[in-house]
Amino acid sequence: MAAEVAFPDGRPSSRRPGPAASARYRYLCVGILALAYTFNFLDRQILSLLAEPVRKELHLSDSQIGMLTGFAFALFYTLFGVPIAWFADRSHRVRIVALACACWSLCSAAGGLASSFLQLAMARMGVGIGEAGGTTPSYAIISDYFPPKERGKALALYSLGVPFGIAIGAALGGGVAAHYGWRAAFFAVGLPGLLIALLILTVVREPVRGSQDAPSATREIAPAQLGATIAMFFGDPVLRWTAVSTALGAFAGYGSSNWVPAFLMRHEHMTLSQIALLYSVCVGVAVGFGTWFSGYLADRLSRRDPRAYAMIPFWGSLVALPFAVAGYLAPSWPISLACLTVSGAAAILYLAPALAVVQNIVPPQARSTSAALLLLVLNLVGLGGGPVYVGVLSDLFKPHFGDRSLQIALLCGAPVLLLVMGACLMQARALGRTAKTGAPA
């Protein structure tokens, strides 16, 4: 049974998550959860940043690097994501996030001890299992602190953990690796997460489920019916096309971002120190702005037309495509970095609107599980497929193109943005029909 759409309509909610949940405290909670997400993404992306020194010391192929940065993480992240989210929908979500943060941090640090592909793969699998319990319960916590009309902005603020994680990872991880080696970088980015886990337990309180939603948006799903939530999610055309468009967006995004540091070092001859300084700033500013701006636009434009949730990433992909191609073909690394910065800012516009759509449509009792289903599709297709696709193509092209093989492989990934645009148009069609008729498209 499809869930009723609960788009923001500006109506004030009569319920609140608790007497002490002031605006300042709500944003403090978002900030702490975003800090955890920053290290979540930092630990996820650190291997992509250090791909070149790790590949050389452990004698790995590009296909193996693609497996480690994508599939080895994504498989366990997605397999454990749904059951952990289902458990979070009927238990204490804050404790789950804190425990997950401690788990992925320890496993990330363990990557610095690896001496083979198998050992590093096991560490990455552990990071995936830990991170499976961090993101989706956080979405649900934030959604129970903010009403639908403010949810896009709040989730966008939380999603700033993506660019901050990439930027801090490049600056901290790259800087430590340049001076002390890549193993020390894994320790430097992994261990601080233990302190963040303690901060979450100390400060963030568990909000009341559905406290910010209108009564019509809180139809209950029996807690034990995981199958009902899955059927609701994939049976709703809006949610189904949202999952497809975000999965394709992630395929293009991860296929690019997980290989850009290696491309800039291998093809454009940037040093690890330059990556740590310049790449971190460019990615942090670009992706951070794109993430925040998309959430801001979604909150404003969707009040007049809910199709904005799909058209924002459509226009973002349209802008990202030519700049991505120009970045891969640029004659020097400054031009390449500038073009890829614009492309990254535009391509990330899909994330915050997609999160807002899911959190606004599904009942409060199913938010963590529904978010996990979105991330299952997104990460299995995007993170699991994108980096592997580029890595395998790079190895296949190497006998014919030599050192240019990675460049050609990245160019082969750029047209996926055309598929993103097509899926966004289908999502917009479903959003328009649902908002107009109140029935599934």
Residue pairs with C-beta under 8 A, 6 or more apart in sequence:
1 228
1 231
1 232
1 235
2 232
2 235
2 236
2 237
2 439
2 440
3 219
3 232
3 236
3 239
3 361
3 362
3 363
3 366
4 216
4 217
4 219
4 361
4 438
5 238
5 306
5 360
5 361
5 434
5 435
5 438
6 148
6 213
6 214
6 216
6 217
6 360
6 361
7 148
7 302
7 306
7 360
7 435
8 147
8 148
8 149
8 150
8 151
8 152
8 299
8 302
8 303
8 360
9 148
9 149
9 303
10 149
10 303
11 214
12 147
13 147
13 211
13 212
13 213
13 214
15 208
15 210
15 211
15 212
15 213
16 211
16 212
17 26
17 144
17 145
17 207
17 208
17 211
17 212
18 205
18 207
18 208
18 211
20 205
21 145
21 205
21 207
26 145
26 146
26 154
27 157
28 203
29 141
29 142
29 145
29 203
29 204
29 205
30 142
30 145
30 154
30 157
30 158
31 157
32 196
32 199
32 200
32 203
32 204
33 97
33 138
33 141
33 142
33 158
33 200
33 204
34 157
34 158
34 159
34 160
34 161
34 164
35 161
35 196
35 199
36 97
36 101
36 134
36 138
36 161
36 193
36 196
36 197
36 200
37 134
37 135
37 138
37 158
37 159
37 161
37 162
37 165
38 160
38 161
38 164
38 165
38 168
39 101
39 105
39 165
39 189
39 192
39 193
39 196
40 101
40 104
40 131
40 134
40 135
40 161
40 165
41 161
41 162
41 164
41 165
41 166
41 169
42 165
42 166
42 168
42 169
42 172
42 173
42 189
43 104
43 105
43 107
43 108
43 127
43 131
43 165
43 189
43 190
43 193
44 73
44 127
44 131
44 165
45 165
45 166
45 169
45 257
45 258
46 108
46 111
46 169
46 173
46 185
46 186
46 189
47 54
47 65
47 68
47 69
47 111
47 120
47 124
48 69
48 257
48 258
48 259
48 261
48 262
48 387
49 169
49 170
49 173
49 174
49 177
49 261
49 275
50 173
50 174
50 177
50 182
50 185
50 186
51 65
51 69
51 258
51 259
51 261
51 262
52 261
52 262
52 265
52 266
52 272
53 177
53 181
53 182
53 272
54 60
54 65
54 120
54 182
55 61
55 62
55 64
55 65
55 262
57 182
58 114
58 115
58 116
58 117
58 120
60 68
60 117
61 391
61 395
62 390
62 391
62 392
62 394
62 395
62 398
62 405
62 406
63 388
63 391
63 392
63 394
63 395
64 117
64 391
65 262
65 387
65 391
66 258
66 387
66 388
66 389
66 390
66 391
66 392
67 121
67 388
67 391
68 117
68 120
68 121
68 124
69 258
69 387
70 254
70 258
70 383
70 384
70 385
70 386
70 387
70 388
70 391
71 384
71 385
71 387
71 388
72 121
72 124
72 125
72 128
73 124
73 125
73 127
73 128
73 131
73 383
74 128
74 379
74 380
74 382
74 383
74 384
75 125
75 128
75 380
75 384
76 125
76 126
76 128
76 129
76 132
77 128
77 129
77 131
77 132
77 375
77 379
77 383
78 132
78 375
78 376
78 379
78 380
78 384
79 132
80 128
80 129
80 132
80 133
81 132
81 136
81 372
81 375
81 376
81 379
82 226
82 369
82 372
82 373
82 376
84 96
84 100
84 132
84 133
84 136
84 137
84 372
85 136
85 137
85 368
85 369
85 371
85 372
86 226
86 229
86 368
86 369
86 372
87 96
88 96
88 133
88 136
88 137
88 140
88 368
88 369
89 140
89 223
89 365
89 366
89 367
89 368
89 369
90 223
92 206
93 137
93 138
93 140
93 141
93 206
93 368
94 137
94 141
94 200
94 201
94 204
94 205
94 206
95 201
96 133
96 137
97 133
97 134
97 137
97 138
97 141
97 200
97 204
98 197
98 198
98 200
98 201
99 133
99 197
100 130
100 131
100 132
100 133
100 134
100 137
101 130
101 134
101 193
101 194
101 196
101 197
101 200
102 130
102 193
102 194
102 197
103 126
103 129
103 130
103 133
104 126
104 127
104 129
104 130
104 131
104 134
104 193
105 130
105 190
105 191
105 192
105 193
105 194
105 196
105 197
106 126
106 130
106 190
106 193
106 194
107 123
107 124
107 126
107 127
107 129
107 130
107 190
108 123
108 127
108 186
108 189
108 190
108 193
109 186
109 187
109 190
109 191
110 123
110 126
110 186
110 190
111 120
111 123
111 124
111 127
111 186
111 190
112 182
112 183
112 184
112 185
112 186
112 187
112 190
113 119
113 123
113 183
114 120
114 123
132 372
135 371
135 375
136 368
136 369
136 371
136 372
136 375
137 368
138 158
139 155
139 158
139 355
139 358
139 359
139 367
139 368
139 371
140 209
140 359
140 364
140 367
140 368
140 371
141 204
141 206
141 207
142 151
142 154
142 155
142 158
143 151
143 154
143 155
143 212
143 359
143 364
143 367
144 207
144 208
144 209
144 210
144 211
144 212
144 364
144 367
145 154
145 207
145 212
146 154
146 212
147 212
147 213
148 212
148 213
148 217
148 360
149 299
149 303
150 299
151 299
151 356
151 359
151 360
152 295
152 296
152 298
152 299
152 302
152 352
152 353
152 355
152 356
153 295
153 296
153 299
154 295
155 295
155 352
155 355
155 356
155 359
156 291
156 292
156 294
156 295
156 296
156 298
156 352
157 292
157 295
159 291
159 295
159 351
159 352
159 355
160 288
160 291
160 292
162 287
162 291
162 348
162 351
163 283
163 284
163 285
163 286
163 287
163 288
163 290
163 291
163 348
164 284
164 288
166 257
166 280
166 283
166 284
166 287
167 280
167 281
167 283
167 284
167 285
167 287
167 288
168 189
168 280
168 284
169 189
169 280
170 261
170 275
170 276
170 279
170 280
170 283
171 276
171 277
171 280
171 281
172 185
172 188
172 189
173 185
173 188
173 189
173 276
174 185
174 272
174 273
174 275
174 276
174 277
174 279
174 280
175 273
175 276
175 277
176 184
176 185
176 188
177 184
177 185
177 272
177 276
178 271
178 272
178 273
178 276
209 364
209 365
210 217
210 218
210 363
210 364
210 365
213 364
217 360
217 363
217 364
218 363
218 364
218 365
219 363
220 363
220 365
221 228
221 229
221 232
221 363
221 365
221 366
222 228
223 365
226 369
229 362
229 366
229 369
229 370
229 373
230 373
232 239
232 362
232 366
232 370
233 239
233 240
233 243
233 362
233 370
233 373
233 374
234 240
234 243
234 373
235 440
236 361
236 440
237 430
237 433
237 434
237 440
237 441
238 357
238 361
238 427
238 430
238 431
238 434
238 441
239 357
239 358
239 361
239 362
239 370
239 374
240 430
241 310
241 423
241 426
241 427
241 430
242 309
242 310
242 354
242 357
242 358
242 374
242 427
243 373
243 374
243 377
243 378
244 377
244 423
244 426
244 427
245 310
245 313
245 350
245 354
245 420
245 423
245 424
245 426
245 427
246 350
246 351
246 354
246 374
246 377
246 378
246 382
247 377
247 378
247 380
247 381
247 382
248 381
248 382
248 416
248 419
248 420
248 423
249 313
249 317
249 347
249 350
249 351
249 382
249 420
250 378
250 379
250 381
250 382
250 383
250 386
251 381
251 382
251 385
251 386
251 389
251 413
251 416
252 317
252 320
252 347
252 382
252 386
252 413
252 414
252 416
252 417
252 420
253 344
253 347
253 348
253 382
253 386
254 382
254 383
254 386
254 387
255 385
255 386
255 387
255 389
255 390
255 410
255 413
255 416
256 324
256 340
256 343
256 344
256 347
256 386
256 390
256 410
256 413
256 414
257 283
257 344
258 386
258 387
258 390
259 387
259 390
259 391
259 394
259 406
259 409
259 410
260 279
260 340
260 410
261 275
261 279
262 406
263 328
263 406
263 407
263 410
264 270
264 275
264 279
264 333
264 336
264 337
265 271
265 272
265 275
266 403
266 406
267 403
267 404
267 406
267 407
268 330
268 332
268 333
268 336
268 337
269 333
270 278
270 279
270 333
270 337
274 333
278 337
279 337
282 337
282 338
282 340
282 341
283 341
283 344
285 341
286 341
286 342
286 344
286 345
287 344
287 345
287 348
289 345
290 316
290 344
290 345
290 346
290 347
290 348
290 349
291 348
291 351
291 352
292 352
293 349
294 312
294 313
294 316
294 348
294 349
294 350
294 351
294 352
294 353
295 352
295 353
295 356
297 308
297 312
297 353
298 308
298 309
298 312
298 352
298 353
298 356
299 356
301 308
301 312
302 308
302 309
302 356
305 432
306 431
306 432
306 434
306 435
307 428
307 431
307 432
307 435
308 353
309 353
309 354
309 356
309 357
309 427
309 428
309 431
310 353
310 424
310 425
310 427
310 428
310 431
311 424
311 428
312 349
312 350
312 353
313 349
313 350
313 353
313 354
313 420
313 424
314 420
314 421
314 424
314 425
314 428
315 349
316 346
316 347
316 348
316 349
316 350
317 346
317 347
317 349
317 350
317 417
317 418
317 420
317 421
317 424
318 417
318 421
319 342
319 343
319 346
320 342
320 343
320 344
320 346
320 347
320 417
321 343
321 414
321 415
321 417
321 418
323 339
323 340
323 342
323 343
323 346
324 339
324 340
324 343
324 347
324 414
324 417
325 411
325 414
326 335
326 339
327 335
327 336
327 337
327 338
327 339
327 340
327 343
328 336
328 340
328 407
328 410
328 411
328 414
329 407
329 411
330 336
330 339
347 417
350 420
350 424
354 374
355 371
355 374
357 431
358 367
358 370
358 371
358 374
359 367
359 370
359 371
362 370
386 413
389 409
389 413
390 406
390 409
390 410
390 412
390 413
391 409
393 405
393 408
393 409
393 412
393 413
394 405
394 406
394 408
394 409
395 405
396 405
397 404
397 405
397 408
397 409
398 405
401 407
401 408
429 441
430 441
431 441
432 441
433 439
433 441
434 440
434 441
